């Protein structure tokens, strides 16, 4: 079935492996492509007529779709472009379509001399996805630059504009993936970027990769630095190997919880390993809590180079799960994630949280959330 009424493109039984960065997942019952934000209500009306659930999909860089696929309507946001409004002599407001490539937008920002998102270079996915996860890397978080998010409210069936406070941004989260998951369809995001910025060197890897004069680095130099860090072998190239980047979130712990982890690991593994991990956690403070890199925790628990079917841990980073041979099944990834979480919990008492959304899995399958 092909229907272009109301600027919708409707297809049936579309394999989602072609639309996810893991390159796996069964078919969608219906696949609706939106090239205009104005027709979002029409897409949901179509899904309602079919009495089917909906899934909004952008770049597919943060989802694990089951091998059975999704027995509903996938709404693919393919809107592109942005508009710019100068704000005095110091900043610009940039309103960006949700379907715009995030890294293409970052590259344009750097070329145009707009500071604020350069450390978020080379992150895959679409602009509409970055507020959902409150994407962050190398000392920057996207919520530091967002001033509004425009969306279709599927509950009230009306358009709305949300402020950063209403978005409830936190560490790798927002209301879009917590209290109000699946309620809003993001169509536009407006950013405030600066015309006269300074390099963000708060992340040790960035500071270490630049010369002593790094505080004077240009925007272009900052982008080149970040790209070099992201392509140094610690992360797989998504163009060559299916992955979603970090499969598990970094761990935020109170001081009491961090001490409890150290004590448990001293018993289950080794006091020296436990002490090193405790010291590492104390180095990164986020508000009243301490951020413990999940990759370091996984490696400390002796989990590296594990495989399950065609899924495997990436050799350069045990935090990343990959479609090793291009033929892995979603269930391989899910089972591997479950094994890793079990081992980490047994040795440290910490339960890892999965980063990507798990779509289309039945209740009796292993939980990956």
N, C-alpha and C positions, 0 to 999 in steps of 0.2 A: 504494500500500500504506500503510495506517495501522495502527499497532500501539502500544497504550498499556500493554502488559504491563510489569511491573517499573518503572512510572512513566517509561517511555521513549516519546517520540513519534518515529516513524520515517516519513520521507517520501522519495520518489524524485524525482530530476531537479529539484532545487531550485536556481534561479538564484542564484549567490553574489553577484551584483551588488547584491542586496537586503540583503546581510549584510556588506558591506565599505564603509569610508568613502570609498574611491575610486569606488564605484558602478560597478564593472565586474567581469567574471569570468563564465565559463560555469557550467554546472550541476554540482552534486555528485551522484554516482551515488546515494548515500543521505545523508540529513540527519537526524541523531539529536539531539533536544533533551533535555537533562537538567535537570530541575527539583529534583533532590535529589542531593547528593554521593554518597549511599550507593549509587546505581545506576551509578556510573562503571564498575565491573567488568562489569556487564551490557551496557553499550554496547560495550565491547571484545570481549566474548564474541560479540555480534551481528556485529561486523566480522570476527572470526575465522571465523565460520560462512560468511561470504560470501567469504573468502579475499581480502580487500581491504585496502589501506593505509588509515591513519587520519590525520585532521587535526583537531586540537583548535582550536576557534574561539570567541573571546569576542565582543568588540565589532567585530572586523574592522578595527581602526584602524591596523594595522601589517602588512598583507599586500597583495601584488599577485598576484591570481589570474589565470591565463591565460584566454584567450578560449575555450579548449577545456574549461575547468572542471577538476574534480578527479575522477578516475575511481576514487574510493574512498568511504570513509565519513567524513563531516564530523561531529564530535561537538561540538555547540554547548552550552556551559555556561551555563545560564540561572538558576543558583541566586542567591538574594538574601538580604539581611538581615545583621545583625551583633549580637554580644553584647558587653557591657562589664563589665569587672572592675576595681574601683579598686585601685591599688597604692599604699598609704600615702596621704599627703596631697599628693603631688607629681605623680602620674602615673596614667594609666589604661591598661589593656591592652584592646585592641579586636580581637576575632576576627571577620573579615569574610568573607562568602561570595565566591567567585571571580567570580560573575556579577553582583555589585553594581556599579552605575555608579561609576566612580572619582570623577568630579566631584560626584556626589550625596553620596558619602561625605565628600569634602573639605568640602562645604557644611555637612553635619551636624557635622563636627568643629569648624568655626568657630562654628556656633551653640551648640555645647555647651562652648565654651571650651577646646578641646584644641589645643595648639600642636604644630607639627612638620611639617605638610604643607600649610600655607596658601599657600606660594609655588608649589605644584603645582596650583593652581586652574585649571580650564577645560581640562585635558588630557583628550582623549577616550579612550574605551576602558573596559575593565572592571578591577576590582581584581586579578583573577588574572593580568593581563598585566603589571602594573607591576613585579613582581620579575624577570620574564624579561628586560626591557630595563634594569633598574635605572633606572627613569624619573627624570629630574632636570630642573630648570629654576630659573632665577633664584636660584641659590645653595643650593638644597636637592636632596638625592637621597633617594629613597624608602628606600634601604638603611639610611639613618641612623635610621630608625624601626622597621624590621622586626625582630622578635625570633624569629619562626618561620614556616615555610611548610609547610602540610600538603598531601600529594599522594598520588596513586596511582602506584606504581612499576610501569610496564608490563613491565619486564624480569623483576622478581622476583614480580610479581603480588601485591603486598602494599601496605598503607598505610604511610606513613612521615611523619615530621616532621623537617624540615631546619632546622638553625641557620643564622644568617647566614654563619658561616665555611664551612659545607658548601655554601651557595649560591654561594660564590666570586664575590661581587659585585665588579665593576670598572666602568670608565667605559662606561656604556650596555650592560653585558653581565653575564651570570651563567652558571652551569653550564647553565641551562635553554636558552640559545641558543648555547652553545659546545660543551663537551666532552660534554654529555649532552642535546643537543637532541632533542626528541620522546620522551624517556624518561619524563618525569613529567607527570602531569595535575594541575595545581594546583587544589585545591578550597577551601582556606581560607588566609588570611594574617592573622597577628596582629601588630598594631602597638603600640608603646609611645609614647604621646603625653603631653605635659606640661600640667599644670594651671596652671603659673605660668611662661610663656615670655616671650621678648623677640623683637622683630622681627628677622628675618634680612635685613640690608641689605648683604650682601657683594657682591651684584650691582650694578654701577654704575647700570643702568637703574632698579632698584628704589629705590636711594638717591636718584637724581636726580628720581624722580617724587613723592617725599614731601617735605613741608616740613622745615625744620631740626629740628623736634621729632619727626622720623620714628622715632627710637629709642623713642619713647613710644607709637607707633601701636598701636591695638587690633587684635585678630584680624580683626574685620570690615573695618577700614580696610585691612589688609594684603591681604585677599581682593579688595576692590574695586580696589586698586592693581594687582594682578596681572591681574585681568580687563581692566582698562583697557589695560594694556600688551599683552595678547594680542589685543585687538580694535582696535588702533590702525592697522590697515591693513597691517601687516607680515606677517600670517598670514591666509589666507582662512578664512572662516566655514564649517566643515565642513557646517553645515546647508544652506548655499547652493551650495557648490562642492566637488565630490569631491576629496579629497586625504588624504594620510597625515601631514601636517605636514612636518617635515624629511625629505627623501628620502635625504639623505646624512648620514653621521655627521661630526661635527667631527673634526679631525685632531690626533692626539697625536704629537709629534715630539721626539726628543732634540735637544740644542743643535746637535750636528753635523748632523743631518738638516735642522734649520731653516736653518742656514747654507748647506747644499747647495742647498736650495730657493731661497734668496735669490740665490745665485750663478747658478743656472740661469735664473731669471726675469730676471736682469739682462741675460743674453745673448738670451733669446728674446723678451722684451717690452721692459722699460724699467728702468734702475737705480733710478729714483725709486719706481716701483710696487713693485719688489722690496724696497726699503728700508722702505717703509711697512708692507708685509705682515710683514716680519721683526720690526719694532717691535711690531706688533699681537700676533704670536705670543708675544713675550717678556712681554707684559703678563699673560697667563693661564698660571699654572703649576699643573700637576697632578702632585704628587710630584716625580719627577726629569725630567718631560717638560713640554712646552709645548703648550697647547691653541690651535690655530689655527681660527677660525670657518670652516666650510666655505663658507658663503655669501660671505664676503669673498674667499676663494681663487677661487671660481668667477667672481665679478664681476671680479677682478683679471685673470683669464685672458680677459676679453672675452666671457664667456658670459652673456647676459641676453636675455630675450624670445625664446628659441628655441622652436620648435614642431615637432611631429611628428604629423601627422594631427590628431586631436582633443585631443592632450596638449600642454601648454605649461608654461613656467616662469611662476610667479606674478609679476605685475608688481612687487609690493612686496618680493619676496624670491626670488632665483634659486635658493635651496636647496630651494624647494617646487615640486613638480610637480603640476599640477592636471588634472582632467577638464574641460577648458575649456568645452565645449558640452553636457556631459552625455551625449555619445554616443561618447566616446573608447574606443578598444580598449586592452586591456592591452598588446598588442604595440607600440602607439604610445608608451606610457609607457616600456616596456623599451628601445626603440630610442632614444628621447630621452635616457634615462639613459646609454646606451652612448655616444652622441655627446658628452655633457657630460664623461664620465669620460675619453674619449680626448683631448679638447682640454686638459683640466686636466693630464693626465699629460704630454702633449707639451710643454706650456709650463712646468711646474713640477717634473716628476719625481715627483709625488705621485699615488698611486692612491686615489681616493675609495672609501669603503666604503658600500654601499647599506644604508639603515636597515631598510626593510620586508623581510619574507620573501617570496620569489618561489615561488609554488605552481603546480604543474601544467605547467611549461614543459619541453619536450623538450631533450635534451642538445645538439642541433645549432642551437638558437636562441642569440641573443646573450646572453652572460652578464651578469647585472645584480648579481652578488654581488661 
